[in-house]
């Protein structure tokens, strides 16, 4: 399974639901292929959320170091 680039992706929760609904309602070659597609989508979103959390933590650390609110 291929991983996707996690940079510059901002999606709202409704986009997530729409994407997963599209995957679930589109014809797939088989059950295993559908599970692979859903897994890849979830992995991609988890990676973006993890990266965003690190960005937030680094921003907070920089603020604490410089003394800015």
mmCIF file of the C-alpha atoms, coordinates in Angstrom:
data_MODEL
# 
_entry.id   MODEL 
# 
loop_
_atom_site.group_PDB 
_atom_site.id 
_atom_site.type_symbol 
_atom_site.label_atom_id 
_atom_site.label_alt_id 
_atom_site.label_comp_id 
_atom_site.label_asym_id 
_atom_site.label_entity_id 
_atom_site.label_seq_id 
_atom_site.pdbx_PDB_ins_code 
_atom_site.Cartn_x 
_atom_site.Cartn_y 
_atom_site.Cartn_z 
_atom_site.occupancy 
_atom_site.B_iso_or_equiv 
_atom_site.pdbx_formal_charge 
_atom_site.auth_seq_id 
_atom_site.auth_comp_id 
_atom_site.auth_asym_id 
_atom_site.auth_atom_id 
_atom_site.pdbx_PDB_model_num 
ATOM 1  C CA . UNK A 1 1  ? 0.000   0.000  0.000  1.00 0.00 ? 1  UNK A CA 1 
ATOM 2  C CA . UNK A 1 2  ? 1.261   3.430  -0.868 1.00 0.00 ? 2  UNK A CA 1 
ATOM 3  C CA . UNK A 1 3  ? 1.341   6.318  1.539  1.00 0.00 ? 3  UNK A CA 1 
ATOM 4  C CA . UNK A 1 4  ? 0.317   9.797  0.569  1.00 0.00 ? 4  UNK A CA 1 
ATOM 5  C CA . UNK A 1 5  ? 1.923   13.179 1.075  1.00 0.00 ? 5  UNK A CA 1 
ATOM 6  C CA . UNK A 1 6  ? 0.612   14.800 4.248  1.00 0.00 ? 6  UNK A CA 1 
ATOM 7  C CA . UNK A 1 7  ? 1.604   18.394 3.554  1.00 0.00 ? 7  UNK A CA 1 
ATOM 8  C CA . UNK A 1 8  ? -0.823  21.188 2.721  1.00 0.00 ? 8  UNK A CA 1 
ATOM 9  C CA . UNK A 1 9  ? -3.982  19.178 3.271  1.00 0.00 ? 9  UNK A CA 1 
ATOM 10 C CA . UNK A 1 10 ? -6.734  20.920 5.158  1.00 0.00 ? 10 UNK A CA 1 
ATOM 11 C CA . UNK A 1 11 ? -10.084 19.234 5.097  1.00 0.00 ? 11 UNK A CA 1 
ATOM 12 C CA . UNK A 1 12 ? -13.181 19.745 7.158  1.00 0.00 ? 12 UNK A CA 1 
ATOM 13 C CA . UNK A 1 13 ? -14.949 16.805 8.829  1.00 0.00 ? 13 UNK A CA 1 
ATOM 14 C CA . UNK A 1 14 ? -17.680 16.927 6.178  1.00 0.00 ? 14 UNK A CA 1 
ATOM 15 C CA . UNK A 1 15 ? -14.993 16.396 3.533  1.00 0.00 ? 15 UNK A CA 1 
ATOM 16 C CA . UNK A 1 16 ? -13.836 13.329 5.443  1.00 0.00 ? 16 UNK A CA 1 
ATOM 17 C CA . UNK A 1 17 ? -17.324 11.900 5.607  1.00 0.00 ? 17 UNK A CA 1 
ATOM 18 C CA . UNK A 1 18 ? -17.942 12.654 1.937  1.00 0.00 ? 18 UNK A CA 1 
ATOM 19 C CA . UNK A 1 19 ? -14.681 10.975 0.946  1.00 0.00 ? 19 UNK A CA 1 
ATOM 20 C CA . UNK A 1 20 ? -15.385 7.865  3.008  1.00 0.00 ? 20 UNK A CA 1 
ATOM 21 C CA . UNK A 1 21 ? -18.968 7.744  1.727  1.00 0.00 ? 21 UNK A CA 1 
ATOM 22 C CA . UNK A 1 22 ? -17.642 7.966  -1.831 1.00 0.00 ? 22 UNK A CA 1 
ATOM 23 C CA . UNK A 1 23 ? -15.275 5.071  -1.154 1.00 0.00 ? 23 UNK A CA 1 
ATOM 24 C CA . UNK A 1 24 ? -18.009 2.967  0.389  1.00 0.00 ? 24 UNK A CA 1 
ATOM 25 C CA . UNK A 1 25 ? -20.548 3.664  -2.348 1.00 0.00 ? 25 UNK A CA 1 
ATOM 26 C CA . UNK A 1 26 ? -18.231 3.339  -5.336 1.00 0.00 ? 26 UNK A CA 1 
ATOM 27 C CA . UNK A 1 27 ? -17.787 0.003  -7.018 1.00 0.00 ? 27 UNK A CA 1 
ATOM 28 C CA . UNK A 1 28 ? -14.643 -1.755 -5.832 1.00 0.00 ? 28 UNK A CA 1 
ATOM 29 C CA . UNK A 1 29 ? -12.989 -4.776 -7.399 1.00 0.00 ? 29 UNK A CA 1 
ATOM 30 C CA . UNK A 1 30 ? -13.562 -6.695 -4.167 1.00 0.00 ? 30 UNK A CA 1 
ATOM 31 C CA . UNK A 1 31 ? -13.902 -6.556 -0.440 1.00 0.00 ? 31 UNK A CA 1 
ATOM 32 C CA . UNK A 1 32 ? -10.153 -6.585 0.155  1.00 0.00 ? 32 UNK A CA 1 
ATOM 33 C CA . UNK A 1 33 ? -9.594  -3.739 -2.314 1.00 0.00 ? 33 UNK A CA 1 
ATOM 34 C CA . UNK A 1 34 ? -12.272 -1.665 -0.582 1.00 0.00 ? 34 UNK A CA 1 
ATOM 35 C CA . UNK A 1 35 ? -10.696 -2.288 2.813  1.00 0.00 ? 35 UNK A CA 1 
ATOM 36 C CA . UNK A 1 36 ? -7.312  -1.260 1.393  1.00 0.00 ? 36 UNK A CA 1 
ATOM 37 C CA . UNK A 1 37 ? -8.790  1.988  0.057  1.00 0.00 ? 37 UNK A CA 1 
ATOM 38 C CA . UNK A 1 38 ? -10.502 2.817  3.348  1.00 0.00 ? 38 UNK A CA 1 
ATOM 39 C CA . UNK A 1 39 ? -7.359  1.947  5.299  1.00 0.00 ? 39 UNK A CA 1 
ATOM 40 C CA . UNK A 1 40 ? -5.228  4.202  3.078  1.00 0.00 ? 40 UNK A CA 1 
ATOM 41 C CA . UNK A 1 41 ? -7.670  7.079  3.518  1.00 0.00 ? 41 UNK A CA 1 
ATOM 42 C CA . UNK A 1 42 ? -7.717  6.690  7.302  1.00 0.00 ? 42 UNK A CA 1 
ATOM 43 C CA . UNK A 1 43 ? -3.929  6.348  7.465  1.00 0.00 ? 43 UNK A CA 1 
ATOM 44 C CA . UNK A 1 44 ? -3.540  9.503  5.397  1.00 0.00 ? 44 UNK A CA 1 
ATOM 45 C CA . UNK A 1 45 ? -5.875  11.455 7.672  1.00 0.00 ? 45 UNK A CA 1 
ATOM 46 C CA . UNK A 1 46 ? -4.219  10.102 10.807 1.00 0.00 ? 46 UNK A CA 1 
ATOM 47 C CA . UNK A 1 47 ? -0.820  11.172 9.477  1.00 0.00 ? 47 UNK A CA 1 
ATOM 48 C CA . UNK A 1 48 ? -2.082  14.693 8.778  1.00 0.00 ? 48 UNK A CA 1 
ATOM 49 C CA . UNK A 1 49 ? -3.635  14.943 12.243 1.00 0.00 ? 49 UNK A CA 1 
ATOM 50 C CA . UNK A 1 50 ? -0.407  13.739 13.850 1.00 0.00 ? 50 UNK A CA 1 
ATOM 51 C CA . UNK A 1 51 ? 1.640   16.268 11.869 1.00 0.00 ? 51 UNK A CA 1 
ATOM 52 C CA . UNK A 1 52 ? -0.778  19.055 12.807 1.00 0.00 ? 52 UNK A CA 1 
ATOM 53 C CA . UNK A 1 53 ? -0.405  18.119 16.466 1.00 0.00 ? 53 UNK A CA 1 
ATOM 54 C CA . UNK A 1 54 ? 3.367   18.375 16.217 1.00 0.00 ? 54 UNK A CA 1 
ATOM 55 C CA . UNK A 1 55 ? 3.043   21.748 14.510 1.00 0.00 ? 55 UNK A CA 1 
ATOM 56 C CA . UNK A 1 56 ? 0.819   22.977 17.343 1.00 0.00 ? 56 UNK A CA 1 
ATOM 57 C CA . UNK A 1 57 ? 3.267   21.662 19.957 1.00 0.00 ? 57 UNK A CA 1 
ATOM 58 C CA . UNK A 1 58 ? 6.233   23.310 18.249 1.00 0.00 ? 58 UNK A CA 1 
ATOM 59 C CA . UNK A 1 59 ? 4.367   26.611 18.017 1.00 0.00 ? 59 UNK A CA 1 
ATOM 60 C CA . UNK A 1 60 ? 3.580   26.458 21.732 1.00 0.00 ? 60 UNK A CA 1 
ATOM 61 C CA . UNK A 1 61 ? 7.216   25.636 22.548 1.00 0.00 ? 61 UNK A CA 1 
ATOM 62 C CA . UNK A 1 62 ? 8.426   28.611 20.487 1.00 0.00 ? 62 UNK A CA 1 
ATOM 63 C CA . UNK A 1 63 ? 5.949   30.909 22.213 1.00 0.00 ? 63 UNK A CA 1 
ATOM 64 C CA . UNK A 1 64 ? 7.081   29.700 25.636 1.00 0.00 ? 64 UNK A CA 1 
ATOM 65 C CA . UNK A 1 65 ? 10.740  30.174 24.696 1.00 0.00 ? 65 UNK A CA 1 
ATOM 66 C CA . UNK A 1 66 ? 10.258  33.716 23.388 1.00 0.00 ? 66 UNK A CA 1 
ATOM 67 C CA . UNK A 1 67 ? 7.778   34.682 26.095 1.00 0.00 ? 67 UNK A CA 1 
ATOM 68 C CA . UNK A 1 68 ? 5.047   35.666 23.624 1.00 0.00 ? 68 UNK A CA 1 
ATOM 69 C CA . UNK A 1 69 ? 1.409   34.813 24.339 1.00 0.00 ? 69 UNK A CA 1 
# 
